[in-house]
Structure formats: structure tokens, C-alpha cells
């Protein structure tokens, strides 16, 4: 059964712009190779962490929202755990209310950009 998921991951701040894009591409390609459908992707950029992780106080945040079979998630998360460039990650299954909220938020952002 296909469900909708959202993954937020934090990459180490010592990466160059190119290394960061390469890391994002690696995980996006993994999802696409397993038949996932990307719904939305957002680069949140460098942000301060709430508490230090591996003696780092900042990190590059990135978000994926995708539709996929639940069976691919185990290997997907193992790939995050094995990648030394990833400080933290979290994948959550979205219910219908979260999906509606995310769509509403994206549409509002598009309208604000169109007005500007």
C-alpha cells in the first residue's frame, strides 16, 4: 500500500555546497529508484540546532515529501544511518490532515510569491 511520508534530515555544516547537493541527490535518487513519487522537496538551508550534535551547533536542513510503499523505508533509513554526512533524520507517515495542511501551506506560499 502506498502511503505519503515526510523526511527531514540534517547534514553536517562542514559540507561544501556541491557536497550538500550530492548528498540530497543520493537520497532522492534512492527513493526514485524504489518507485517513490516525490510530492515536494524543500531546502531549508543552514540553521542553528537546538542542541549540539557531534560538537556541531548548525546544520543544513532538507525536507522530502513523497509517496511510497512502506517496505522501502527500512533500507532508506539504514542508508541515512550509514552516511557520515547526516547528523539526524526523521521520517513520519502523514495522515490525511497532515497532507491537507502541507498542501494548504504550499499553496499559500505560492500565492504570496505571485503577489510579490
Steps between C-alpha positions, in 0.01 A plus 500: 500500500628844406514754781621858512810573709709798597872481579702783649873447524787711628838490328827597664592870453855423380371393157557719196198606292586231244534225765166602650326477161667164436371366833144618427519348150615165646192466720261637237636255241462215749131580546438539128682173422263319742193639323420785739326810369643832620218731608710789630861583578631798694847616595477685832867597492738543792325518837604507863441173685302494826793318663847395378522177300849354452639832630322689219257784574365550144400279209349498152130405520315335210145367464354230273130429473431185302258216429642149529449145617571462870735210426772728358534707818723259692781503242448875445557572869797261518659706220458813717659326798800389294567841344745700711376827343161460672471628858130417554197391301133437567243334274132519587191358333254777419130459570231672290501807727877547473485458121224763476693736729820467293312564174328804650833635626666453157209667318512797737876537441445491120235773527730719708782458245263584213391822673857613566 
